[in-house]
Amino acid sequence: MSEAELQMDVDDRLRQHLCLALTPGVGPLTRQRLLERFGSVEQVLGAGASDLQSVQGVGPKLAKEIERARRESNVEEQIRIAREHDLGILLEYHDRYPALLREIHDPPGVLFCRGRFDPSDQLAVAIVGTRHASRYGLKQAAQLAGSLARAGVTVVSGMARGIDTAAHRAALEAGGRTIAVLASGVLKPYPAENAGLADEIARQGCVVSEAAPTMPPISGMFPQRNRIISGLTLGTIVVEAPDRSGALITARHAWEQNREVFAVPGQLDSRLSSGPHRLIRDGAKLITSIDDVLEELGPMAHQVQRDNGDTIRVPAEVSLNEVEQQVLQAIGAQGSLIDEVTQKSGLPVHRVLSTLSVLEMRSLVRRVGGNRVARV
Protein backbone atom coordinates (compact mmCIF):
# COMPACT_ATOMS: atom_id res chain seq x y z
CA MET A 1 0.00 0.00 0.00
CA SER A 2 1.43 3.40 -0.95
CA GLU A 3 1.81 6.20 1.63
CA ALA A 4 -1.12 8.09 0.04
CA GLU A 5 -3.31 4.97 0.16
CA LEU A 6 -2.29 4.33 3.76
CA GLN A 7 -3.18 7.91 4.75
CA MET A 8 -6.55 7.56 3.02
CA ASP A 9 -7.22 4.36 4.98
CA VAL A 10 -6.31 6.10 8.26
CA ASP A 11 -8.58 9.04 7.39
CA ASP A 12 -11.45 6.66 6.59
CA ARG A 13 -11.03 4.93 9.96
CA LEU A 14 -10.96 8.33 11.67
CA ARG A 15 -14.15 9.39 9.92
CA GLN A 16 -15.97 6.18 10.82
CA HIS A 17 -14.95 6.28 14.47
CA LEU A 18 -15.93 9.93 14.72
CA CYS A 19 -19.24 9.21 13.03
CA LEU A 20 -20.22 6.65 15.66
CA ALA A 21 -18.76 8.55 18.63
CA LEU A 22 -20.62 11.75 17.71
CA THR A 23 -23.98 10.11 16.96
CA PRO A 24 -26.59 11.54 19.36
CA GLY A 25 -27.74 8.90 21.81
CA VAL A 26 -24.70 6.65 21.45
CA GLY A 27 -23.13 6.94 24.86
CA PRO A 28 -20.09 4.99 26.10
CA LEU A 29 -22.02 1.93 27.26
CA THR A 30 -24.12 1.70 24.10
CA ARG A 31 -20.99 2.10 22.01
CA GLN A 32 -19.33 -0.78 23.86
CA ARG A 33 -22.38 -3.01 23.40
CA LEU A 34 -22.49 -2.21 19.68
CA LEU A 35 -18.82 -3.06 19.28
CA GLU A 36 -19.22 -6.30 21.24
CA ARG A 37 -22.16 -7.28 19.03
CA PHE A 38 -20.72 -6.33 15.63
CA GLY A 39 -16.95 -6.48 16.22
CA SER A 40 -15.95 -3.16 14.65
CA VAL A 41 -17.14 0.38 14.01
CA GLU A 42 -17.32 -0.39 10.29
CA GLN A 43 -19.70 -3.29 10.95
CA VAL A 44 -21.84 -1.17 13.27
CA LEU A 45 -22.27 1.55 10.66
CA GLY A 46 -23.08 -1.05 8.02
CA ALA A 47 -25.74 -2.84 10.07
CA GLY A 48 -29.44 -2.61 9.34
CA ALA A 49 -32.04 -1.19 11.73
CA SER A 50 -33.34 -4.59 12.85
CA ASP A 51 -29.83 -5.86 13.65
CA LEU A 52 -29.01 -2.64 15.52
CA GLN A 53 -32.13 -3.05 17.64
CA SER A 54 -30.91 -6.45 18.82
CA VAL A 55 -28.40 -4.57 20.99
CA GLN A 56 -29.47 -3.65 24.52
CA GLY A 57 -30.29 0.05 24.73
CA VAL A 58 -30.86 0.51 20.98
CA GLY A 59 -34.50 1.13 20.09
CA PRO A 60 -36.08 2.20 16.79
CA LYS A 61 -35.27 5.87 17.36
CA LEU A 62 -31.56 5.32 18.04
CA ALA A 63 -31.27 2.81 15.19
CA LYS A 64 -32.57 5.52 12.86
CA GLU A 65 -30.07 8.01 14.32
CA ILE A 66 -27.20 5.63 13.56
CA GLU A 67 -28.46 5.05 10.01
CA ARG A 68 -28.90 8.80 9.52
CA ALA A 69 -25.46 9.57 10.93
CA ARG A 70 -23.66 7.49 8.32
CA ARG A 71 -25.50 9.43 5.59
CA GLU A 72 -25.58 12.94 7.06
CA SER A 73 -22.70 13.04 9.55
CA ASN A 74 -20.95 16.36 10.22
CA VAL A 75 -17.63 14.57 10.68
CA GLU A 76 -15.91 16.62 7.97
CA GLU A 77 -16.90 19.81 9.77
CA GLN A 78 -15.47 18.52 13.06
CA ILE A 79 -12.20 17.54 11.36
CA ARG A 80 -12.01 21.00 9.77
CA ILE A 81 -12.59 22.70 13.14
CA ALA A 82 -9.95 20.51 14.78
CA ARG A 83 -7.38 21.38 12.13
CA GLU A 84 -8.25 25.07 12.22
CA HIS A 85 -7.74 25.25 16.01
CA ASP A 86 -4.80 22.82 16.17
CA LEU A 87 -6.73 20.27 18.20
CA GLY A 88 -5.64 16.69 18.60
CA ILE A 89 -8.09 13.87 17.84
CA LEU A 90 -7.26 10.64 19.66
CA LEU A 91 -9.06 7.39 18.97
CA GLU A 92 -8.92 4.33 21.18
CA TYR A 93 -6.51 2.47 18.89
CA HIS A 94 -3.99 5.35 18.67
CA ASP A 95 -0.63 4.90 20.41
CA ARG A 96 -0.98 8.28 22.12
CA TYR A 97 -4.38 7.42 23.61
CA PRO A 98 -3.91 7.34 27.42
CA ALA A 99 -3.12 3.77 28.45
CA LEU A 100 -4.90 4.00 31.82
CA LEU A 101 -8.07 5.29 30.17
CA ARG A 102 -8.04 2.45 27.65
CA GLU A 103 -8.29 0.00 30.57
CA ILE A 104 -11.74 1.10 31.81
CA HIS A 105 -14.83 -0.82 30.70
CA ASP A 106 -16.35 2.13 28.80
CA PRO A 107 -13.48 4.24 27.37
CA PRO A 108 -14.43 7.19 25.16
CA GLY A 109 -14.24 6.36 21.46
CA VAL A 110 -12.75 9.76 20.68
CA LEU A 111 -10.91 12.45 22.64
CA PHE A 112 -10.52 16.01 21.39
CA CYS A 113 -7.46 17.63 22.93
CA ARG A 114 -6.10 21.15 23.35
CA GLY A 115 -2.49 20.76 24.35
CA ARG A 116 -0.98 17.31 24.53
CA PHE A 117 -0.72 14.19 26.60
CA ASP A 118 2.76 13.29 27.85
CA PRO A 119 4.16 9.89 28.90
CA SER A 120 4.59 11.34 32.40
CA ASP A 121 0.80 11.67 32.61
CA GLN A 122 0.65 7.94 33.32
CA LEU A 123 1.47 9.00 36.88
CA ALA A 124 -1.63 11.10 37.57
CA VAL A 125 -3.99 11.75 40.46
CA ALA A 126 -7.40 13.45 40.33
CA ILE A 127 -8.48 16.12 42.81
CA VAL A 128 -12.22 16.82 42.82
CA GLY A 129 -14.79 18.42 45.08
CA THR A 130 -17.64 20.85 45.46
CA ARG A 131 -18.13 24.03 43.43
CA HIS A 132 -19.09 25.84 46.65
CA ALA A 133 -15.93 25.19 48.61
CA SER A 134 -14.95 26.73 51.93
CA ARG A 135 -11.63 28.48 52.49
CA TYR A 136 -10.45 25.32 54.22
CA GLY A 137 -11.34 23.18 51.21
CA LEU A 138 -9.71 25.53 48.72
CA LYS A 139 -6.55 25.61 50.84
CA GLN A 140 -6.37 21.81 51.09
CA ALA A 141 -6.96 21.34 47.36
CA ALA A 142 -4.26 23.88 46.49
CA GLN A 143 -1.72 22.41 48.90
CA LEU A 144 -2.28 18.86 47.69
CA ALA A 145 -2.21 19.81 44.01
CA GLY A 146 0.92 21.93 44.37
CA SER A 147 2.74 19.22 46.30
CA LEU A 148 1.75 16.52 43.81
CA ALA A 149 2.84 18.68 40.88
CA ARG A 150 6.23 19.35 42.47
CA ALA A 151 6.61 15.58 43.01
CA GLY A 152 6.11 15.01 39.27
CA VAL A 153 2.51 13.81 39.49
CA THR A 154 0.03 15.14 36.92
CA VAL A 155 -3.07 16.68 38.52
CA VAL A 156 -6.40 15.89 36.82
CA SER A 157 -9.71 17.62 37.48
CA GLY A 158 -12.87 18.90 35.79
CA MET A 159 -12.18 22.67 35.69
CA ALA A 160 -15.40 23.42 37.59
CA ARG A 161 -15.60 26.29 40.04
CA GLY A 162 -14.29 25.72 43.55
CA ILE A 163 -12.07 22.71 44.32
CA ASP A 164 -11.34 21.86 40.65
CA THR A 165 -10.18 25.38 39.81
CA ALA A 166 -8.02 25.58 42.94
CA ALA A 167 -6.33 22.28 42.05
CA HIS A 168 -5.59 23.27 38.44
CA ARG A 169 -4.22 26.69 39.41
CA ALA A 170 -1.97 25.29 42.15
CA ALA A 171 -0.53 22.68 39.78
CA LEU A 172 0.20 25.37 37.19
CA GLU A 173 1.79 27.68 39.77
CA ALA A 174 4.00 24.80 40.92
CA GLY A 175 5.25 24.37 37.35
CA GLY A 176 3.67 20.93 36.99
CA ARG A 177 1.34 19.31 34.51
CA THR A 178 -2.43 19.34 34.80
CA ILE A 179 -5.28 17.92 32.70
CA ALA A 180 -8.80 19.37 32.57
CA VAL A 181 -11.62 17.04 31.48
CA LEU A 182 -14.64 18.98 30.21
CA ALA A 183 -18.32 18.13 29.86
CA SER A 184 -18.46 20.63 27.00
CA GLY A 185 -16.36 20.90 23.86
CA VAL A 186 -12.78 22.03 24.32
CA LEU A 187 -13.54 25.24 22.40
CA LYS A 188 -16.53 25.99 24.69
CA PRO A 189 -14.96 25.76 28.17
CA TYR A 190 -17.37 25.82 31.10
CA PRO A 191 -17.72 27.84 33.22
CA ALA A 192 -17.04 30.76 30.89
CA GLU A 193 -14.90 32.60 33.44
CA ASN A 194 -12.40 29.74 33.26
CA ALA A 195 -11.65 30.30 29.56
CA GLY A 196 -8.33 31.89 30.49
CA LEU A 197 -7.53 28.99 32.80
CA ALA A 198 -8.22 26.58 29.94
CA ASP A 199 -5.69 28.46 27.81
CA GLU A 200 -3.06 28.13 30.55
CA ILE A 201 -3.76 24.43 31.02
CA ALA A 202 -3.50 23.80 27.27
CA ARG A 203 -0.01 25.36 27.30
CA GLN A 204 1.18 23.37 30.32
CA GLY A 205 -0.85 20.18 29.98
CA CYS A 206 -4.06 19.23 28.21
CA VAL A 207 -7.73 20.19 27.99
CA VAL A 208 -9.73 17.18 26.84
CA SER A 209 -13.31 16.16 26.07
CA GLU A 210 -15.19 13.43 24.25
CA ALA A 211 -17.74 16.02 23.09
CA ALA A 212 -17.49 17.76 19.73
CA PRO A 213 -15.19 20.82 20.03
CA THR A 214 -17.93 23.47 19.85
CA MET A 215 -20.59 21.63 21.87
CA PRO A 216 -21.99 23.64 24.81
CA PRO A 217 -22.25 21.95 28.22
CA ILE A 218 -25.15 19.51 28.58
CA SER A 219 -26.25 18.38 32.05
CA GLY A 220 -26.05 14.67 31.18
CA MET A 221 -22.43 15.01 30.10
CA PHE A 222 -21.16 15.95 33.58
CA PRO A 223 -21.63 12.51 35.22
CA GLN A 224 -20.36 10.90 32.01
CA ARG A 225 -17.13 12.92 31.96
CA ASN A 226 -16.42 11.98 35.58
CA ARG A 227 -15.48 8.44 34.52
CA ILE A 228 -12.76 10.00 32.32
CA ILE A 229 -11.36 12.02 35.23
CA SER A 230 -10.97 8.88 37.34
CA GLY A 231 -10.00 6.74 34.33
CA LEU A 232 -7.00 8.93 33.51
CA THR A 233 -5.58 8.52 37.02
CA LEU A 234 -4.16 6.07 39.50
CA GLY A 235 -6.34 7.51 42.25
CA THR A 236 -8.93 10.18 43.06
CA ILE A 237 -8.81 12.60 46.01
CA VAL A 238 -12.13 14.06 47.19
CA VAL A 239 -11.91 17.41 48.98
CA GLU A 240 -15.23 18.68 50.37
CA ALA A 241 -18.38 17.24 48.81
CA PRO A 242 -21.99 17.27 50.02
CA ASP A 243 -24.01 14.09 49.74
CA ARG A 244 -25.23 14.74 46.17
CA SER A 245 -21.93 16.02 44.77
CA GLY A 246 -20.58 14.98 41.38
CA ALA A 247 -17.26 14.36 43.13
CA LEU A 248 -18.82 11.31 44.76
CA ILE A 249 -19.76 10.02 41.31
CA THR A 250 -16.11 10.35 40.31
CA ALA A 251 -15.09 8.41 43.43
CA ARG A 252 -17.60 5.67 42.60
CA HIS A 253 -16.18 5.42 39.08
CA ALA A 254 -12.67 5.16 40.55
CA TRP A 255 -13.71 2.23 42.71
CA GLU A 256 -15.42 0.53 39.77
CA GLN A 257 -12.25 1.03 37.70
CA ASN A 258 -10.12 -0.56 40.44
CA ARG A 259 -8.36 2.73 41.19
CA GLU A 260 -7.56 4.19 44.60
CA VAL A 261 -9.93 6.59 46.38
CA PHE A 262 -8.69 9.13 48.94
CA ALA A 263 -10.65 11.60 51.05
CA VAL A 264 -9.68 14.69 53.03
CA PRO A 265 -11.42 14.88 56.43
CA GLY A 266 -13.25 18.06 57.39
CA GLN A 267 -15.31 19.60 60.15
CA LEU A 268 -17.88 17.23 61.63
CA ASP A 269 -20.67 19.83 61.56
CA SER A 270 -20.11 20.91 57.93
CA ARG A 271 -22.33 19.48 55.20
CA LEU A 272 -19.31 19.77 52.88
CA SER A 273 -17.58 17.09 54.98
CA SER A 274 -20.38 14.55 54.68
CA GLY A 275 -19.18 13.18 51.34
CA PRO A 276 -15.51 12.64 52.26
CA HIS A 277 -16.47 11.21 55.68
CA ARG A 278 -18.87 8.75 54.09
CA LEU A 279 -16.15 7.71 51.63
CA ILE A 280 -13.73 7.11 54.51
CA ARG A 281 -16.39 5.04 56.27
CA ASP A 282 -16.82 3.00 53.09
CA GLY A 283 -13.10 2.29 52.65
CA ALA A 284 -11.47 5.37 51.11
CA LYS A 285 -8.02 6.25 52.44
CA LEU A 286 -7.97 9.20 54.81
CA ILE A 287 -5.21 11.60 53.81
CA THR A 288 -3.60 14.61 55.44
CA SER A 289 -0.73 15.16 52.99
CA ILE A 290 0.59 13.80 49.70
CA ASP A 291 2.82 11.41 51.65
CA ASP A 292 -0.33 9.38 52.34
CA VAL A 293 -1.09 9.32 48.62
CA LEU A 294 2.42 8.42 47.47
CA GLU A 295 2.71 5.73 50.13
CA GLU A 296 -0.47 4.07 48.89
CA LEU A 297 0.40 4.31 45.20
CA GLY A 298 3.97 3.10 45.62
CA PRO A 299 5.63 2.81 49.03
CA MET A 300 8.46 5.28 49.71
CA ALA A 301 11.75 4.34 51.34
CA HIS A 302 11.26 3.16 54.89
CA GLN A 303 12.20 5.59 57.63
CA VAL A 304 13.94 4.42 60.80
CA GLN A 305 14.05 6.32 64.11
CA ARG A 306 17.43 6.41 65.86
CA ASP A 307 17.72 6.33 69.64
CA ASN A 308 18.74 10.00 69.68
CA GLY A 309 15.55 10.99 67.86
CA ASP A 310 17.09 11.61 64.43
CA THR A 311 15.30 10.14 61.42
CA ILE A 312 17.36 8.38 58.75
CA ARG A 313 16.43 6.60 55.55
CA VAL A 314 17.37 2.96 55.12
CA PRO A 315 19.32 2.53 51.86
CA ALA A 316 16.77 2.11 49.07
CA GLU A 317 18.21 -1.21 47.91
CA VAL A 318 17.69 -2.71 51.37
CA SER A 319 14.21 -1.32 51.99
CA LEU A 320 12.43 -2.54 48.84
CA ASN A 321 9.08 -4.13 49.53
CA GLU A 322 7.73 -7.15 47.66
CA VAL A 323 6.01 -5.14 44.91
CA GLU A 324 9.09 -2.97 44.31
CA GLN A 325 11.26 -6.09 44.10
CA GLN A 326 8.87 -7.61 41.55
CA VAL A 327 8.96 -4.53 39.34
CA LEU A 328 12.71 -4.06 39.59
CA GLN A 329 13.38 -7.72 38.77
CA ALA A 330 11.06 -7.49 35.75
CA ILE A 331 13.35 -4.92 34.12
CA GLY A 332 15.86 -6.57 31.79
CA ALA A 333 19.59 -5.94 31.84
CA GLN A 334 19.34 -3.77 28.73
CA GLY A 335 16.14 -2.06 29.85
CA SER A 336 12.51 -2.96 29.13
CA LEU A 337 9.34 -1.44 27.76
CA ILE A 338 6.78 -0.63 30.45
CA ASP A 339 4.36 -3.09 28.83
CA GLU A 340 7.03 -5.81 29.16
CA VAL A 341 7.57 -4.97 32.84
CA THR A 342 3.81 -5.16 33.42
CA GLN A 343 3.55 -8.55 31.68
CA LYS A 344 6.58 -10.05 33.40
CA SER A 345 5.72 -8.80 36.89
CA GLY A 346 2.08 -9.88 36.62
CA LEU A 347 0.98 -6.67 38.35
CA PRO A 348 -1.74 -4.22 37.22
CA VAL A 349 -0.35 -1.47 35.01
CA HIS A 350 -1.34 1.32 37.41
CA ARG A 351 0.62 -0.41 40.21
CA VAL A 352 3.64 -0.84 37.93
CA LEU A 353 3.55 2.84 36.91
CA SER A 354 3.31 4.14 40.46
CA THR A 355 6.07 1.79 41.66
CA LEU A 356 8.35 2.74 38.77
CA SER A 357 7.91 6.38 39.77
CA VAL A 358 8.99 5.54 43.33
CA LEU A 359 11.99 3.53 42.09
CA GLU A 360 12.93 6.44 39.85
CA MET A 361 12.77 8.90 42.75
CA ARG A 362 14.98 6.54 44.70
CA SER A 363 17.51 6.51 41.81
CA LEU A 364 17.10 2.79 41.16
CA VAL A 365 15.63 3.11 37.67
CA ARG A 366 15.63 5.77 34.95
CA ARG A 367 13.40 6.54 32.01
CA VAL A 368 14.85 5.81 28.57
CA GLY A 369 12.47 7.59 26.22
CA GLY A 370 8.75 7.76 26.92
CA ASN A 371 7.88 4.07 27.40
CA ARG A 372 11.15 2.38 28.32
CA VAL A 373 12.91 2.03 31.66
CA ALA A 374 16.34 0.77 32.70
CA ARG A 375 18.08 -0.01 35.96
CA VAL A 376 20.56 2.59 37.16
C-alpha distance (Angstrom), angle and dihedral (degrees) to the residues before:
residue distance angle dihedral
M1 . . .
S2 3.81 . .
E3 3.82 121.6 .
A4 3.82 90.3 -107.4
E5 3.82 91.4 50.6
L6 3.80 90.7 47.0
Q7 3.82 91.3 51.4
M8 3.80 90.2 49.2
D9 3.81 89.9 52.1
V10 3.82 91.0 49.9
D11 3.81 90.8 48.8
D12 3.81 91.1 49.9
R13 3.82 90.8 52.0
L14 3.80 89.5 48.3
R15 3.79 91.7 51.2
Q16 3.80 93.3 48.4
H17 3.80 94.3 48.1
L18 3.79 91.2 47.1
C19 3.79 90.7 47.9
L20 3.81 92.6 57.4
A21 3.81 96.0 38.0
L22 3.82 92.5 52.3
T23 3.81 96.7 44.1
P24 3.83 108.4 119.2
G25 3.78 110.7 -111.7
V26 3.81 96.3 21.4
G27 3.77 101.6 113.2
P28 3.81 125.8 175.1
L29 3.80 96.2 -85.8
T30 3.80 94.2 46.1
R31 3.79 89.7 47.6
Q32 3.80 90.7 53.1
R33 3.80 92.1 48.9
L34 3.80 91.1 49.5
L35 3.79 91.5 50.8
E36 3.81 92.0 47.1
R37 3.80 90.2 51.1
F38 3.82 99.3 43.9
G39 3.81 103.0 24.0
S40 3.81 99.4 -132.3
V41 3.79 143.3 31.3
E42 3.80 89.6 -111.5
Q43 3.81 90.8 57.1
V44 3.80 91.9 46.8
L45 3.79 92.4 53.4
G46 3.79 90.8 46.6
A47 3.80 95.6 50.6
G48 3.78 123.4 107.5
A49 3.80 124.7 -118.3
S50 3.81 94.9 -102.4
D51 3.82 92.5 51.2
L52 3.81 91.2 46.8
Q53 3.80 90.4 52.9
S54 3.80 90.3 57.7
V55 3.81 86.9 74.0
Q56 3.80 117.5 90.4
G57 3.79 110.4 -104.6
V58 3.82 95.5 20.5
G59 3.80 113.0 110.1
P60 3.82 130.2 170.3
K61 3.81 92.9 -81.2
L62 3.81 95.4 52.6
A63 3.80 92.1 42.4
K64 3.81 88.0 56.9
E65 3.82 90.3 48.3
I66 3.80 90.6 54.5
E67 3.80 91.8 47.7
R68 3.80 90.5 47.4
A69 3.80 92.7 47.2
R70 3.79 93.6 59.4
R71 3.82 89.1 53.2
E72 3.80 101.7 37.3
S73 3.81 105.0 23.1
N74 3.82 119.1 150.4
V75 3.80 90.7 -145.7
E76 3.81 93.2 123.4
E77 3.80 89.8 55.3
Q78 3.81 91.4 51.2
I79 3.81 91.4 49.3
R80 3.81 89.7 49.6
I81 3.81 91.7 50.4
A82 3.80 91.2 48.1
R83 3.79 92.2 51.7
E84 3.79 92.9 44.7
H85 3.82 92.2 53.5
D86 3.81 96.6 36.5
L87 3.79 93.3 -115.4
G88 3.76 123.3 163.7
I89 3.81 119.8 -128.0
L90 3.80 113.3 -155.6
L91 3.78 122.7 -171.8
E92 3.78 124.8 -165.5
Y93 3.81 93.9 -103.6
H94 3.83 94.7 51.3
D95 3.81 117.8 110.1
R96 3.80 91.0 -130.3
Y97 3.81 93.4 54.3
P98 3.84 106.5 114.7
A99 3.80 108.4 -92.9
L100 3.81 94.9 -146.6
L101 3.80 91.5 52.1
R102 3.80 91.6 50.5
E103 3.82 88.3 60.3
I104 3.82 97.0 64.0
H105 3.81 119.3 96.2
D106 3.83 94.5 -116.1
P107 3.84 108.1 32.4
P108 3.81 117.2 175.8
G109 3.80 112.6 -97.3
V110 3.79 91.4 -140.0
L111 3.80 135.9 20.7
F112 3.80 122.9 -163.0
C113 3.79 110.6 -154.9
R114 3.80 137.1 -163.9
G115 3.76 106.0 -165.6
R116 3.77 119.5 3.4
F117 3.75 144.5 -78.8
D118 3.80 116.3 -117.0
P119 3.82 129.5 -156.4
S120 3.81 87.5 -116.5
D121 3.82 88.4 64.6
Q122 3.80 87.9 78.0
L123 3.81 83.9 81.9
A124 3.81 98.5 61.9
V125 3.79 137.6 141.4
A126 3.81 127.4 -165.9
I127 3.79 123.0 -134.1
V128 3.81 114.4 -164.8
G129 3.78 138.5 161.4
T130 3.76 148.0 130.7
R131 3.80 125.8 -29.9
H132 3.82 88.8 -137.0
A133 3.77 98.3 57.9
S134 3.79 126.9 170.5
R135 3.80 122.7 -127.1
Y136 3.79 87.5 -101.5
G137 3.80 91.9 54.5
L138 3.80 94.0 46.6
K139 3.81 90.2 49.5
Q140 3.81 93.3 50.0
A141 3.81 92.8 47.0
A142 3.81 91.8 49.6
Q143 3.80 94.0 46.8
L144 3.79 93.3 48.5
A145 3.80 94.2 45.0
G146 3.79 93.7 46.9
S147 3.80 92.6 48.2
L148 3.80 92.8 47.3
A149 3.81 91.5 48.5
R150 3.80 91.8 50.6
A151 3.83 88.5 50.3
G152 3.81 89.9 56.4
V153 3.80 96.5 -103.1
T154 3.81 118.0 136.7
V155 3.81 112.9 -126.4
V156 3.82 115.9 -139.1
S157 3.79 126.1 -167.5
G158 3.81 143.3 141.8
M159 3.84 101.0 -102.9
A160 3.82 91.5 -123.4
R161 3.78 121.1 145.7
G162 3.78 117.8 -82.5
I163 3.82 120.5 15.5
D164 3.83 95.5 13.6
T165 3.80 93.6 52.7
A166 3.81 92.3 46.0
A167 3.81 90.8 52.0
H168 3.82 94.6 49.0
R169 3.81 93.7 46.7
A170 3.81 93.8 48.1
A171 3.81 91.6 50.1
L172 3.81 90.6 50.6
E173 3.81 92.8 47.1
A174 3.81 89.4 51.0
G175 3.81 89.5 55.5
G176 3.80 93.0 -114.4
R177 3.77 135.0 127.3
T178 3.78 124.2 -90.4
I179 3.82 134.5 -179.8
A180 3.81 124.6 -153.1
V181 3.81 117.4 -157.4
L182 3.81 111.7 -158.7
A183 3.79 133.3 -158.0
S184 3.81 87.6 -152.4
G185 3.79 130.5 53.8
V186 3.78 116.3 -71.3
L187 3.82 90.1 -114.1
K188 3.84 91.0 52.9
P189 3.82 102.3 52.4
Y190 3.79 116.3 -170.5
P191 2.95 130.1 -114.1
A192 3.80 93.5 36.4
E193 3.81 93.4 -138.2
N194 3.81 88.4 64.5
A195 3.81 93.8 62.1
G196 3.80 89.8 104.3
L197 3.79 90.8 48.5
A198 3.81 89.2 52.5
D199 3.81 89.2 54.7
E200 3.81 90.8 52.3
I201 3.80 92.6 47.5
A202 3.82 91.6 49.7
R203 3.82 89.2 55.4
Q204 3.81 94.4 47.9
G205 3.79 101.7 29.6
C206 3.78 134.9 -21.1
V207 3.80 141.5 -56.8
V208 3.79 109.1 -154.7
S209 3.81 140.4 179.6
E210 3.78 139.3 163.0
A211 3.82 89.1 -142.8
A212 3.80 122.5 94.8
P213 3.84 109.5 -85.6
T214 3.82 96.9 -107.1
M215 3.82 98.0 37.8
P216 3.82 114.0 126.2
P217 3.81 118.6 -132.4
I218 3.81 114.9 -76.3
S219 3.81 119.8 -163.8
G220 3.81 93.8 -127.6
M221 3.80 91.6 55.5
F222 3.82 94.4 64.5
P223 3.84 97.4 70.7
Q224 3.81 88.8 40.0
R225 3.80 94.0 54.3
N226 3.81 90.9 50.4
R227 3.82 90.6 73.7
I228 3.83 87.5 59.1
I229 3.81 92.2 52.1
S230 3.81 91.4 54.2
G231 3.81 92.8 36.0
L232 3.80 92.8 58.8
T233 3.80 92.0 54.9
L234 3.77 145.0 64.4
G235 3.79 90.9 -134.0
T236 3.81 144.3 -1.4
I237 3.81 126.0 -130.2
V238 3.81 117.0 -156.3
V239 3.81 115.6 -155.1
E240 3.82 114.5 -175.5
A241 3.80 116.4 -21.1
P242 3.80 130.7 164.0
D243 3.78 118.6 -136.3
R244 3.83 95.4 -87.5
S245 3.80 97.2 42.1
G246 3.80 123.0 136.6
A247 3.81 86.9 -132.2
L248 3.79 88.2 71.8
I249 3.80 89.2 54.7
T250 3.81 88.2 54.6
A251 3.81 89.8 50.6
R252 3.80 90.8 50.3
H253 3.81 90.1 51.3
A254 3.81 89.4 50.2
W255 3.79 91.2 54.6
E256 3.80 91.6 46.9
Q257 3.82 89.2 50.4
N258 3.82 91.1 51.6
R259 3.81 92.3 -113.1
E260 3.79 127.4 136.7
V261 3.82 122.0 -92.2
F262 3.81 122.0 -154.2
A263 3.80 129.7 -177.2
V264 3.79 133.4 -163.8
P265 3.82 112.8 -137.7
G266 3.79 119.1 -128.6
Q267 3.78 142.3 178.9
L268 3.80 113.5 -42.1
D269 3.81 93.5 -134.4
S270 3.83 95.8 49.0
R271 3.80 119.2 98.9
L272 3.82 86.9 -148.3
S273 3.81 88.3 66.5
S274 3.79 95.3 54.1
G275 3.81 94.5 84.6
P276 3.82 98.2 49.2
H277 3.83 91.7 42.3
R278 3.79 91.4 51.6
L279 3.82 89.7 49.3
I280 3.81 90.5 51.6
R281 3.80 89.5 49.6
D282 3.81 89.1 51.6
G283 3.81 94.9 50.6
A284 3.81 108.4 -79.6
K285 3.80 115.8 141.2
L286 3.78 114.5 -104.2
I287 3.80 109.8 -132.2
T288 3.77 134.3 -168.8
S289 3.82 99.1 171.6
I290 3.80 140.0 4.5
D291 3.80 89.2 -92.7
D292 3.81 86.8 75.3
V293 3.80 89.7 52.5
L294 3.79 96.7 45.8
E295 3.80 91.4 45.7
E296 3.80 91.0 55.1
L297 3.80 95.7 44.4
G298 3.79 95.0 45.6
P299 3.80 122.3 -12.2
M300 3.82 115.6 -111.6
A301 3.79 124.0 -136.4
H302 3.77 111.7 -64.0
Q303 3.78 116.8 -104.1
V304 3.80 121.5 -140.2
Q305 3.81 125.6 -160.1
R306 3.81 115.8 -136.6
D307 3.79 121.7 -145.0
N308 3.81 90.7 -107.6
G309 3.80 91.2 56.8
D310 3.81 97.8 -104.6
T311 3.79 117.4 134.1
I312 3.80 118.7 -135.4
R313 3.78 132.8 178.5
V314 3.79 119.1 -120.8
P315 3.82 109.2 -126.5
A316 3.80 107.3 -85.3
E317 3.80 93.9 -124.0
V318 3.81 90.8 57.8
S319 3.80 97.6 43.4
L320 3.81 100.0 53.3
N321 3.77 113.5 133.3
E322 3.80 124.2 -142.5
V323 3.82 95.6 -89.4
E324 3.81 92.8 47.8
Q325 3.80 90.2 49.6
Q326 3.81 90.4 51.0
V327 3.79 92.9 51.6
L328 3.79 94.8 43.8
Q329 3.81 92.3 49.0
A330 3.81 90.4 49.7
I331 3.81 90.9 63.2
G332 3.79 111.4 93.4
A333 3.79 124.6 -129.8
Q334 3.80 91.0 -104.2
G335 3.80 94.0 41.0
S336 3.81 129.7 -92.9
L337 3.78 140.7 -126.2
I338 3.80 113.2 -104.9
D339 3.82 89.3 -118.0
E340 3.83 88.8 56.1
V341 3.81 91.4 50.0
T342 3.81 89.8 50.3
Q343 3.81 92.5 49.7
K344 3.79 95.2 45.1
S345 3.81 96.1 44.7
G346 3.80 93.2 45.9
L347 3.81 90.3 -139.4
P348 3.83 127.5 130.7
V349 3.79 112.1 -90.8
H350 3.81 93.9 -118.4
R351 3.83 89.9 55.3
V352 3.81 91.1 48.3
L353 3.82 91.7 49.9
S354 3.79 94.8 49.1
T355 3.82 92.2 45.5
L356 3.81 92.2 48.3
S357 3.80 88.3 53.8
V358 3.81 90.2 53.5
L359 3.82 92.1 47.0
E360 3.79 89.0 49.4
M361 3.81 92.0 51.6
R362 3.78 87.9 50.4
S363 3.84 90.2 52.5
L364 3.80 93.9 -117.4
V365 3.80 96.7 115.7
R366 3.80 135.7 21.4
R367 3.77 134.5 -157.6
V368 3.80 116.2 -108.5
G369 3.78 103.4 -166.5
G370 3.79 121.5 -36.0
N371 3.82 101.8 -53.6
R372 3.80 105.3 22.2
V373 3.79 130.9 83.7
A374 3.79 133.7 -170.8
R375 3.78 136.1 -171.3
V376 3.79 115.6 -102.9
